[in-house]
């Protein structure tokens, strides 16, 4: 294979490789973007669930305190509205406990907390219910003794401690998953930037190669044109020289005659 042919073949393979590299960079950037999007979506979904669970712990504590406040208000006033608020608060506590139980069902970090929280809640709500029943039994005449009867605060302290521990667990995980989302997005951004840079360099290389091939073709065309002109001049000069030589020989023959 001649040197020009080898050079042309090398340029062809180099140009093809550059274009394939550009295509590979585009595909990798797309794949990296999709992977980052999928991971971020999963992390955001988990983050949303954990945020709801953390909020449920606060709702549960608020519900227990609202139930206690509504019970005291009912004992002091005897109004049915206070009894309705008490029932609503108890229902809210039940919904929050159900949501937390479903969320922490198979969580090793909460295995000891959820049974403790459930038991303390049941004990506290049972005491509140029993107090309401005692109030109904003794009537308005002895309401002060019922309203200000000694209440065991240990279960409520346990509820507060367990709910706070669950809240702190989820808060730590929320912070970690936020960092994970930020790292995923940052990694994706850096990776895509590098791939775009690499693809751009490959594209520039391919364009320069194409430009070099075009320039080489133009130079070759100019060289061919110059060679043709030179050959035409040589032919013209040699034709003139031969014509002159022929004329000289013809003159010499005429002189000899």
N, C-alpha and C positions, 0 to 999 in steps of 0.2 A: 504494500500500500504506500502510495506516495505521501510525502510530508504534508502537502495541502489537504489530502484526503484524511489523513490521520488527525490533523488539526480540526477539520470540519466535524469529524466523528466525535472528537473529544468535546468540542463545543456543544454538539447536539446532546450528548449525555449530561454535560454540566448544566445546560439549560433545562433539560427534562428533570434532573435531580432538584434543581432550585424550585421549579414549579411544584414538584411533588412535596418538597419541604414546606412551601407556602400552604398547600392544601392540608398537609398534616397539622400544621400550626393552627389553622382555622378549625379543624375537627377537634383538636385537643382543647382549644379555647372554649369551644361549644360544650365539650364534655365536662370540662372543669367548671364551667358556669352552671350546667345542669346539676352536677354533683353538689356544688356549694348550695344551690337553691334547694335541693332535696334535703340536705343536712340541716340547713337553716329552717326549713319548714318543719322538720321533725322536732328540732330543738324548740322552736316557737310553740308548737303544739304542746310539748311537754311543759314548757314554761307557763303556758296558759293554764294547764291542769294544776300545776303546783301553786300558781297564784290563787286559783279558786280554792284550793285546799287551805292555803294560809288564811284566806279571807273567811273560810268556814270556821276556823278555830276562833277567830275574833267574833264571828256571829254567834258561836256557841256560848262564849263567855258572856257576851252582851245579852243573849237570850236568858241565861240562868239569872243574871242580875235583874233583868226586866221581870222575870217570873217572881223573884223574891220581892221586888218593889211592888208589883201588882198585887201579890198576896197580902203584903202589909197594908196597902191601900184599901183592899177589900175588907180586911179585918177591922180597920179603923173606921171606914165609912159604911160598909155593908152595901155599897152600890153594885148593881149588876154589871156596870161598865168595867169596873175594876176586875170583876171575875172573868169577863170576856178577855181583857188584856192578859190576865194570867193564863188562860187557856191558849191564847195566841202565842204567847211566849213559850209555853211548854211545847206546842206544836213546832215552833221554829227550832227549839233545841233538838227535838227528835229528828227533824230534817237535816240539821247540821251534823248530828251524830251519825246518821245513816250515810251521808256523803263522805264523812271522814273515815268511817269504817270501810267503805268501798275503796277509797283511795289508798289507805294504809293496810289493806287486807294482807298483802304478801310483802310488805316492806319490813326487812329485818330490823331497821333502826327504830321502828315503832311497835315492835312486837310486845314489849313490856309496857308501853304507854297506853295503847288503846284499851286493853282490858282494865287497866287502872282507871282510865278516864270514864269508861262505860260504867264500871261498878260505882264510882263516886257520884256520877250523874244520877244513876238509878236511886242511890241512897238519898241524895239531896232532894230529888223530885218526890220520892216517897214521903220524906219528912214534910215537904210543903203540902202534899196532898193530905197527909194525916192531920196537919194543922188546920187545913180548910174543913176537914170532916169534924174535927173537935169544935171548931167555931159553929158549924151548923148544929152540933149536938147541944152545946151549952147556951146558944142564942146570944142576944145582945147584952144580957145581964152580966155575963162574965167575959166579955170580949177583951178587957184589958189584960187579964191573966193569960189569955191565949196569945194575944198579939205580942206581949213582951216576955213570953216564956223563953227560957234558955234554949238556944239553938246550937247544935254542934257544928262548929265552923270548920272542923277538920276535913270533911268531904269537899267543902267549897275550896279550901286551900289546895287540896289534892287536884281538884278540877283545874284550878288556875295554874298550878305548876305543870300538870300534864299538857294542857292546851298551849302553854307558853313554850314547853319543850318541842311540841309538834310544830309550832309556828317557827321556832328557830331552826329546826331541821329543814323545813321547806324554804325558809328565807336563805339559808346557806346554799341550798341546791339551786334556787332561783338565781343567786349571784353567780354561781359556777356556770350555769347554763347560759346566762347572758354573756359571760366571758367567752364561752364556747362559740356562741353565735358571732361575736365580734372577731374571734380568731379565724373562724371559717370564712367570714366575709373578707377579712384582711388577706388571708392566704389566697383566696380566689382572685382578689384584685391584683395582688403581686404576680400570681401565676399567669393571669391573662395578660398583664402588662409585659411580662417577659416573652410570652408566646407571640404577642403582637410585634414586639421588637425584633424577635428572631425571624418572624414571617416577613416583616418589612425589610430586613437586611437581605433575606433570600430573594425577595421580589426585586429589590434594587440590583442585586447581583445578576438576576436573570435579565432585567432590562438593560443593564450595562453590557451583558453578553450579547443580547440581541442587537444593541447599538453597535457593539464591536464587530459583529458579523456583517451588519449593513455597511459599516465603514470599510471593512475588508473587501466586500463585494464592490463597493465604489472604487476603492483603490485598484482592485484587479481590473475593473472595467477601464479605468483611466490608463492603466499599464498596457492593456490590450490595444486601446486606441492609439497610445503613443507608439507601440510596436508596429501597428499597422501603418501609421504615418511614416515611421522610419523605413519600413519595407517599401512603401510606395516611393519614398525619396530615393532609396537605393535602386529600385527598378527604373525610375525615371533617369537617374544618373547613369546607370549601366546601359540603358537604352540609348541615351545620348552618346555615351562613349562608343557603343557598338556602331551607331550610325556614323559617327565621325571616323571610326576605324574603317568601316565599309567604304565611306567616301574617299578616304586616303588610299585604300587599296585599289579602288577603281581608277583613281587619278594616276596611280603608279603604273597600272596596266596600260592605260592610254599613253603614258609617256614612253613605255617600252615599245609600243607599236610605232 
